[in-house]
Amino acid sequence: MWHRKISIALSAGSLAALSALALAGPTEASHQGGERVRMHDDCDPATFNAVLGPGACVGDGETTVDQLFAELTATQTARAWNFDPSMLTIREGRPVLVENRGGETHTFTMVEHFGGGFVAPLNQLSGNPVPAEECATTLPNGDLAPKPPSKVNVFVTAGAKEAFSTAHLMPGTYLFECCIHPWMRVVLTVR
């Protein structure tokens, strides 16, 4: 039942846009004294690909789509979908190496305030009905579409690594979330 709702929402444009963005490919960068943020998920390829389309999950996880939605319904989060660590301190100018150790694409997006992403059903289930401004654009028909990749909105495909530069950030505290799975969050302190 849940898979029909998300399939319809994603097929309305979000998944196609996400796929096009993910095809741009990862950029390898040296670690150069930075810190790491690991992206995790536990998607079961058989059920995720059946609902979202071929290649949506390329991992070897065990959580089915129905199990994911059941957990989100009960707790507004999915424990296996996370950023590790959830709090990080880094020296000004040092890079953050973002590693996707899951089977799905994730984003590492700097937001002013935590909120929803560009997948409306996941926003509702996670208690984030209002998308973060940096994550989504509302189309004229009311559907959500992802914001394009930028220096503060990095798409990381399964198994890829991306370097996020903090060179443009002043000392302070910054919020990051996945614009697909908005309960995936990290608080980054630049010192």
Sequence and secondary structure as in RCSB ss.txt:
>XXXX:A:sequence
MWHRKISIALSAGSLAALSALALAGPTEASHQGGERVRMHDDCDPATFNAVLGPGACVGDGETTVDQLFAELTAT
QTARAWNFDPSMLTIREGRPVLVENRGGETHTFTMVEHFGGGFVAPLNQLSGNPVPAEECATTLPNGDLAPKPPS
KVNVFVTAGAKEAFSTAHLMPGTYLFECCIHPWMRVVLTVR
>XXXX:A:secstr
 HHHHHHHHIIIIIHHHHHHHHTT       TT EEEEEE  B HHHHHHHH TTS  S   B HHHHHHHHHHH
SS TTSEEESSEEEE TT  EEEEE SSS EEEEEESS  B S HHHHHHTT  SB TTTEEE TTS EEE   B
TTEEEE TT EEEE  TT  SEEEEEE SSSTT EEEEEE 
